[in-house]
């Protein structure tokens, strides 16, 4: 049975019959167990039943496999097994006297077994030949597949080379286009930065004009009264000279002078001249202060790395935007911070952008009503200077906070902003190796926290 399972390859050709044959092996093992337990008759009976059913089953299984699978070894097995069964029948019929009792019938079982072994040997040889043929065929197919693969690879390499050349040419053209686009983008970026600078310059000019106009008006408004009072003084001196050269007695001269002084209200004239000169002095001082603030704000040396105090930069920026405050309250809380390595003019531009945005948010929240407040404070540690600019304006939600530093993003109405101010501020702070963070909630205001290193080794602007 084990031989048949291997010879017919029942595990692959007929898995169900393969399991069925295993039952016969179990029966034979049971027969052996019965012998060792002394049940000889039961063992003999089980052997006969198993052998009889097994012989027929083996023939049936071989026929089914050959019929379904056309498996050639099964045909050899059918013929060999049939001859073996015929030899058994002849051997049995001889014992029953049905056929003659002679040397042929006596040796029928041995002859049938020999023929069976011979045929099965032929079957094994045929199976070996089949396996060799299949192996040779498989090798030839593998060789053909290898050749086909080589041909396909060769063709694919040619196609790939062509595609690489085409793609390389396309990439070269794309690279040229990208280089041109980069040049155009840099030019556009430069133009946009210049546009932002011009917008800031326009705002700066408007603020300076407004700030200087007030003290200048104060000076010019005092000039005419002062000129009039000076003319009166000149007339007074001439009158005193006339009285002094007259022939009147000293008492009469003094009386004439006192009368004239009373007529022109000389005491008030002195007080008025003092007030006018004081007003002109204050206006001139205010103008000088504004000009000084403008000079600090603009910093003509902005292309050079300098030591600068951020408190001074903040104050110069506040002078520029003073006209935008209106009813907004300004609270300053400056610490005695050290000077830092920086480009002062560029940082002043950052302060200008943040402060003007804060004032815009406050006015949008409060309108013309009081209540708006802008708080600016500074502090420092061993390595950094901190600048906090806080307002109680409209505030920002999370979506706006994520986009606030993106180029061209703005919450202002059309025509009120380019959307570049905060982007430029962010890049400027980053190029100073600093950080800028935002704390804000809708309706509660916004706080910008700027961190700048006190000492920088390498900065590119």
C-alpha positions as CSV (number, residue, x, y, z in Angstrom):
1,X,0.0,0.0,0.0
2,X,2.9,2.4,0.8
3,X,4.4,1.5,-2.5
4,X,1.1,2.2,-4.4
5,X,0.7,5.5,-2.7
6,X,4.2,6.5,-3.8
7,X,4.0,4.9,-7.3
8,X,0.6,6.4,-8.2
9,X,1.4,9.6,-6.3
10,X,-2.0,9.5,-4.7
11,X,-1.3,12.5,-2.5
12,X,-1.4,14.8,-5.5
13,X,-3.4,12.8,-8.1
14,X,-6.2,11.8,-5.6
15,X,-5.9,13.2,-2.1
16,X,-9.2,11.5,-1.0
17,X,-8.0,8.0,-2.1
18,X,-4.7,8.7,-0.4
19,X,-6.5,9.1,2.9
20,X,-8.6,6.0,2.1
21,X,-5.5,3.8,1.6
22,X,-4.2,5.0,5.0
23,X,-7.2,3.1,6.5
24,X,-5.9,-0.2,5.2
25,X,-2.6,0.5,6.9
26,X,-4.5,1.0,10.1
27,X,-6.2,-2.3,9.6
28,X,-2.9,-4.2,9.1
29,X,-1.5,-2.6,12.3
30,X,-4.7,-3.7,14.1
31,X,-4.1,-7.3,12.8
32,X,-0.6,-7.3,14.2
33,X,-1.9,-6.0,17.6
34,X,-4.5,-8.9,17.6
35,X,-1.7,-11.4,17.1
36,X,0.3,-10.1,20.1
37,X,-2.9,-10.3,22.2
38,X,-3.4,-14.0,21.2
39,X,-6.5,-13.5,18.9
40,X,-5.1,-15.4,16.0
41,X,-8.4,-16.2,14.3
42,X,-9.6,-12.6,14.5
43,X,-6.3,-11.4,13.1
44,X,-6.3,-13.9,10.2
45,X,-9.9,-13.0,9.4
46,X,-9.1,-9.2,9.4
47,X,-6.1,-9.9,7.2
48,X,-8.2,-11.8,4.6
49,X,-10.9,-9.1,4.6
50,X,-8.4,-6.3,4.3
51,X,-6.4,-8.0,1.6
52,X,-9.5,-8.8,-0.5
53,X,-11.0,-5.4,-0.2
54,X,-7.6,-3.8,-0.6
55,X,-6.8,-5.6,-3.8
56,X,-10.0,-4.5,-5.5
57,X,-9.6,-1.0,-4.1
58,X,-6.1,-0.6,-5.5
59,X,-7.3,-1.6,-8.9
60,X,-10.3,0.8,-8.7
61,X,-8.0,3.6,-7.5
62,X,-5.5,3.0,-10.4
63,X,-8.3,3.0,-13.0
64,X,-9.8,6.2,-11.6
65,X,-6.4,8.0,-11.6
66,X,-5.6,6.9,-15.1
67,X,-9.1,7.8,-16.4
68,X,-9.1,11.3,-14.8
69,X,-5.4,12.3,-14.9
70,X,-4.1,10.1,-17.8
71,X,-1.2,9.2,-15.5
72,X,0.9,6.6,-17.4
73,X,2.3,4.8,-14.4
74,X,-1.3,4.1,-13.4
75,X,-1.8,2.1,-16.7
76,X,1.3,0.0,-16.0
77,X,0.0,-0.6,-12.5
78,X,-3.5,-1.7,-13.8
79,X,-1.9,-4.3,-16.2
80,X,0.6,-5.6,-13.6
81,X,-2.0,-5.8,-10.8
82,X,-4.6,-7.4,-13.2
83,X,-2.0,-10.2,-14.1
84,X,-1.2,-10.6,-10.4
85,X,-4.9,-11.0,-9.5
86,X,-5.4,-13.5,-12.4
87,X,-2.5,-15.5,-11.1
88,X,-4.1,-15.6,-7.6
89,X,-7.4,-16.7,-9.2
90,X,-5.6,-19.5,-11.1
91,X,-3.8,-20.6,-7.9
92,X,-7.2,-20.7,-6.0
93,X,-9.1,-22.5,-8.8
94,X,-6.3,-25.1,-8.9
95,X,-6.9,-25.9,-5.2
96,X,-10.6,-26.3,-5.9
97,X,-9.9,-28.7,-8.8
98,X,-11.6,-26.4,-11.3
99,X,-8.5,-26.2,-13.5
100,X,-5.8,-28.9,-13.9
101,X,-3.1,-29.3,-11.2
102,X,0.2,-29.0,-13.0
103,X,3.5,-27.1,-12.8
104,X,2.0,-24.1,-14.5
105,X,-0.9,-23.8,-12.1
106,X,1.2,-24.7,-9.1
107,X,3.7,-21.9,-10.0
108,X,0.9,-19.5,-11.2
109,X,1.2,-17.2,-8.1
110,X,5.0,-16.9,-8.5
111,X,4.7,-16.4,-12.3
112,X,2.1,-13.7,-11.8
113,X,4.2,-12.0,-9.1
114,X,7.3,-12.1,-11.3
115,X,5.4,-10.6,-14.2
116,X,3.9,-7.9,-11.9
117,X,7.4,-7.0,-10.6
118,X,8.7,-6.9,-14.2
119,X,5.9,-4.6,-15.4
120,X,6.2,-2.4,-12.3
121,X,9.9,-2.2,-13.0
122,X,9.1,-1.1,-16.5
123,X,6.7,1.4,-15.1
124,X,9.4,2.7,-12.7
125,X,11.8,3.0,-15.6
126,X,9.2,4.7,-17.7
127,X,8.5,7.1,-14.8
128,X,12.2,7.8,-14.5
129,X,12.4,8.5,-18.3
130,X,9.3,10.7,-17.9
131,X,11.0,12.6,-15.1
132,X,14.1,13.0,-17.1
133,X,12.1,14.2,-20.1
134,X,10.2,16.6,-17.9
135,X,13.4,17.8,-16.3
136,X,15.0,18.3,-19.8
137,X,11.9,20.0,-21.0
138,X,11.9,22.2,-17.9
139,X,15.5,23.0,-18.4
140,X,14.9,23.9,-22.1
141,X,11.9,26.0,-21.0
142,X,14.0,27.7,-18.4
143,X,16.7,28.3,-21.1
144,X,14.1,29.7,-23.5
145,X,12.7,31.8,-20.7
146,X,16.2,33.1,-19.9
147,X,16.8,33.9,-23.5
148,X,13.4,35.6,-23.7
149,X,14.2,37.5,-20.6
150,X,17.5,38.6,-22.1
151,X,15.7,39.7,-25.2
152,X,13.1,41.6,-23.2
153,X,15.8,43.2,-21.0
154,X,17.7,44.2,-24.1
155,X,14.7,45.7,-25.7
156,X,13.7,47.4,-22.4
157,X,17.2,48.8,-22.1
158,X,16.9,50.2,-25.5
159,X,13.5,51.7,-24.7
160,X,14.8,52.9,-21.4
161,X,17.8,54.6,-23.0
162,X,15.5,56.3,-25.4
163,X,13.2,57.4,-22.6
164,X,16.1,58.5,-20.5
165,X,17.4,60.7,-23.4
166,X,13.9,62.1,-24.0
167,X,13.4,62.6,-20.2
168,X,16.8,64.2,-19.9
169,X,16.0,66.6,-22.7
170,X,12.6,67.4,-21.1
171,X,14.3,67.9,-17.7
172,X,16.9,70.2,-19.3
173,X,14.1,72.3,-20.8
174,X,12.2,72.2,-17.5
175,X,15.3,73.1,-15.6
176,X,15.9,76.1,-17.9
177,X,12.2,77.1,-17.4
178,X,12.6,76.7,-13.7
179,X,15.8,78.8,-13.7
180,X,14.0,81.5,-15.6
181,X,11.0,81.2,-13.3
182,X,13.4,81.5,-10.3
183,X,14.9,84.7,-11.8
184,X,11.4,86.1,-12.5
185,X,10.3,85.1,-8.9
186,X,13.3,86.8,-7.4
187,X,12.6,89.9,-9.5
188,X,8.9,89.8,-8.4
189,X,10.0,89.3,-4.8
190,X,12.3,92.3,-5.0
191,X,9.5,94.3,-6.5
192,X,7.0,93.2,-3.8
193,X,9.5,94.0,-1.1
194,X,10.1,97.4,-2.6
195,X,6.3,97.9,-2.9
196,X,6.0,97.1,0.8
197,X,8.8,99.5,1.6
198,X,7.1,102.2,-0.5
199,X,3.8,101.5,1.3
200,X,5.7,101.8,4.6
201,X,7.4,104.9,3.3
202,X,4.0,106.4,2.5
203,X,2.8,105.6,5.9
204,X,6.0,107.0,7.4
205,X,5.8,110.2,5.4
206,X,2.2,110.7,6.4
207,X,3.1,110.2,10.1
208,X,6.1,112.5,9.9
209,X,4.2,115.2,8.1
210,X,1.5,115.0,10.8
211,X,3.9,114.9,13.7
212,X,6.1,117.8,12.4
213,X,3.1,119.9,11.3
214,X,1.9,120.3,14.8
215,X,5.0,121.9,16.3
216,X,5.8,123.8,13.1
217,X,2.2,125.3,13.2
218,X,2.9,126.1,16.9
219,X,6.1,128.0,15.9
220,X,4.6,129.7,12.9
221,X,1.5,130.8,14.9
222,X,3.7,132.4,17.5
223,X,5.9,134.3,15.0
224,X,3.4,137.1,14.1
225,X,2.5,137.9,17.7
226,X,6.2,137.8,18.6
227,X,7.0,140.1,15.6
228,X,4.2,142.5,16.7
229,X,5.5,142.5,20.3
230,X,9.1,143.1,19.2
231,X,7.9,146.0,17.1
232,X,6.2,147.4,20.1
233,X,9.4,147.0,22.1
234,X,11.3,148.8,19.3
235,X,8.8,151.6,19.4
236,X,9.1,151.7,23.2
237,X,12.9,152.1,23.0
238,X,12.5,154.9,20.5
239,X,9.9,156.6,22.7
240,X,12.2,156.3,25.7
241,X,15.1,157.8,23.6
242,X,12.9,160.7,22.6
243,X,11.8,161.3,26.2
244,X,15.3,161.1,27.4
245,X,16.6,163.7,24.9
246,X,13.8,166.2,25.8
247,X,14.3,169.2,28.1
248,X,11.8,168.0,30.6
249,X,12.8,167.4,34.2
250,X,13.6,163.8,35.3
251,X,10.3,163.5,37.1
252,X,8.4,164.6,34.0
253,X,10.5,162.2,31.9
254,X,9.7,159.3,34.3
255,X,6.0,160.2,34.3
256,X,6.0,160.2,30.5
257,X,7.7,156.8,30.4
258,X,5.4,155.3,33.0
259,X,2.4,156.6,31.1
260,X,3.6,155.0,27.9
261,X,4.3,151.7,29.6
262,X,0.8,151.7,31.0
263,X,-0.5,152.6,27.6
264,X,1.1,149.5,25.9
265,X,0.6,147.3,29.0
266,X,4.3,146.7,29.3
267,X,4.0,144.0,32.0
268,X,1.7,141.9,29.8
269,X,3.9,142.5,26.8
270,X,6.9,141.0,28.7
271,X,4.8,138.0,29.9
272,X,3.4,137.4,26.3
273,X,6.9,137.6,24.8
274,X,8.1,135.0,27.3
275,X,5.1,132.7,26.5
276,X,5.7,133.1,22.7
277,X,9.4,132.4,23.0
278,X,8.7,129.4,25.2
279,X,6.2,128.0,22.7
280,X,8.6,128.5,19.8
281,X,11.3,126.7,21.9
282,X,9.0,123.8,22.6
283,X,7.9,123.5,19.0
284,X,11.5,123.6,17.8
285,X,12.5,121.0,20.4
286,X,9.6,118.8,19.4
287,X,10.6,119.1,15.8
288,X,14.2,118.3,16.7
289,X,13.0,115.2,18.7
290,X,10.9,114.0,15.7
291,X,13.8,114.4,13.3
292,X,16.1,112.6,15.7
293,X,13.5,109.8,16.0
294,X,13.2,109.6,12.2
295,X,17.0,109.4,11.9
296,X,17.1,106.6,14.4
297,X,14.2,104.8,12.7
298,X,15.6,105.0,9.2
299,X,19.2,104.1,10.2
300,X,21.2,104.8,7.1
301,X,23.7,102.2,8.3
302,X,21.2,99.4,8.2
303,X,23.3,97.3,5.9
304,X,26.0,96.9,8.6
305,X,25.8,94.9,11.7
306,X,25.5,97.3,14.6
307,X,25.0,97.4,18.4
308,X,21.7,99.0,19.1
309,X,19.2,99.4,22.0
310,X,15.8,98.1,21.2
311,X,14.2,100.6,23.6
312,X,15.5,103.4,21.5
313,X,14.2,101.7,18.3
314,X,10.8,101.2,19.8
315,X,10.6,104.9,20.9
316,X,11.6,106.1,17.4
317,X,8.9,103.9,15.9
318,X,6.3,105.2,18.3
319,X,7.2,108.8,17.3
320,X,6.5,107.8,13.6
321,X,3.1,106.3,14.4
322,X,2.1,108.8,17.1
323,X,-0.6,110.3,14.9
324,X,-2.3,106.9,14.6
325,X,-3.0,106.5,18.3
326,X,-6.0,108.9,18.7
327,X,-7.8,107.7,21.9
328,X,-5.7,104.6,22.3
329,X,-3.7,104.5,25.5
330,X,0.0,103.6,25.3
331,X,1.7,101.8,28.2
332,X,5.4,101.3,28.1
333,X,7.4,99.1,30.5
334,X,11.0,99.1,29.4
335,X,13.8,97.2,31.3
336,X,17.4,98.4,31.2
337,X,18.1,95.9,28.4
338,X,21.6,95.6,26.9
339,X,22.5,96.5,23.3
340,X,22.3,93.7,20.8
341,X,24.0,92.8,17.5
342,X,21.5,93.6,14.8
343,X,20.5,95.6,11.7
344,X,18.5,98.4,13.5
345,X,16.7,99.8,10.5
346,X,15.3,96.4,9.6
347,X,14.2,95.7,13.2
348,X,12.5,99.2,13.3
349,X,10.6,98.1,10.2
350,X,9.4,95.0,12.1
351,X,8.3,97.1,15.0
352,X,6.5,99.5,12.6
353,X,4.6,96.6,11.0
354,X,3.5,95.0,14.3
355,X,2.5,98.2,16.0
356,X,0.5,99.5,13.0
357,X,-1.3,96.2,12.8
358,X,-2.0,96.3,16.5
359,X,-3.4,99.9,16.2
360,X,-5.5,98.8,13.3
361,X,-6.9,95.8,15.3
362,X,-7.7,98.1,18.3
363,X,-9.5,100.7,16.1
364,X,-11.4,97.9,14.4
365,X,-12.5,96.6,17.8
366,X,-13.3,99.9,19.6
367,X,-13.9,102.3,16.7
368,X,-13.7,105.9,17.8
369,X,-14.7,104.9,21.4
370,X,-12.1,104.9,24.2
371,X,-10.9,101.7,25.8
372,X,-8.1,100.7,23.4
373,X,-4.8,100.0,24.9
374,X,-1.3,99.1,23.5
375,X,1.3,97.7,25.9
376,X,5.0,97.5,25.0
377,X,7.5,95.9,27.4
378,X,11.1,94.7,27.2
379,X,13.1,92.3,29.3
380,X,16.2,90.2,28.9
381,X,18.3,87.3,30.2
382,X,21.9,86.3,29.7
383,X,21.5,85.4,26.1
384,X,18.4,87.1,24.7
385,X,16.3,90.3,24.7
386,X,12.5,89.9,24.8
387,X,10.1,92.5,23.3
388,X,6.4,92.1,24.0
389,X,3.8,94.1,22.0
390,X,0.3,93.5,23.2
391,X,-3.1,95.0,22.2
392,X,-6.7,94.5,23.2
393,X,-8.0,94.6,19.7
394,X,-10.0,92.1,17.6
395,X,-7.6,89.1,18.2
396,X,-7.1,86.1,15.9
397,X,-8.4,82.6,15.7
398,X,-6.2,79.5,15.1
399,X,-6.7,79.6,11.3
400,X,-5.5,83.2,11.1
401,X,-2.6,82.6,13.5
402,X,-1.4,79.8,11.2
403,X,-1.4,82.0,8.1
404,X,-0.4,85.4,9.6
405,X,3.2,85.1,8.4
406,X,2.4,83.8,4.9
407,X,3.1,86.2,2.1
408,X,0.0,88.1,0.8
409,X,-2.2,87.0,3.7
410,X,-4.1,89.9,5.2
411,X,-7.3,90.4,7.2
412,X,-7.4,94.1,6.2
413,X,-9.8,95.4,3.6
414,X,-8.8,95.7,0.0
415,X,-6.4,98.6,-0.5
416,X,-5.4,98.7,3.2
417,X,-2.5,96.3,3.2
418,X,-0.3,94.3,0.9
419,X,-0.1,91.2,3.0
420,X,3.7,91.3,3.0
421,X,4.4,93.2,6.2
422,X,4.2,90.3,8.7
423,X,6.0,88.0,6.2
424,X,8.9,90.4,6.0
425,X,8.9,90.8,9.8
426,X,9.0,87.0,10.3
427,X,11.9,86.6,7.8
428,X,13.8,89.5,9.4
429,X,13.5,88.0,12.9
430,X,14.6,84.6,11.6
431,X,17.6,86.1,9.8
432,X,18.6,87.6,13.2
433,X,18.5,84.1,14.6
434,X,15.5,85.1,16.7
435,X,12.0,83.9,17.2
436,X,8.6,85.5,17.0
437,X,5.5,84.0,18.7
438,X,1.9,84.9,18.9
439,X,-0.6,84.6,21.7
440,X,-4.1,85.6,20.6
441,X,-7.8,84.8,21.1
442,X,-10.7,86.3,19.1
443,X,-12.1,89.4,20.8
444,X,-9.4,89.4,23.5
445,X,-6.4,90.9,21.6
446,X,-3.0,89.8,20.4
447,X,0.4,89.6,21.9
448,X,3.6,89.3,19.8
449,X,6.7,88.0,21.7
450,X,10.0,88.7,19.9
451,X,13.1,87.0,21.1
452,X,16.5,88.3,19.8
453,X,20.0,87.0,20.6
454,X,22.2,89.6,22.3
455,X,25.3,88.3,20.4
456,X,25.3,87.0,16.8
457,X,28.3,85.4,15.1
458,X,27.0,85.3,11.5
459,X,23.9,86.9,10.1
460,X,22.9,87.3,6.4
461,X,20.2,89.8,5.5
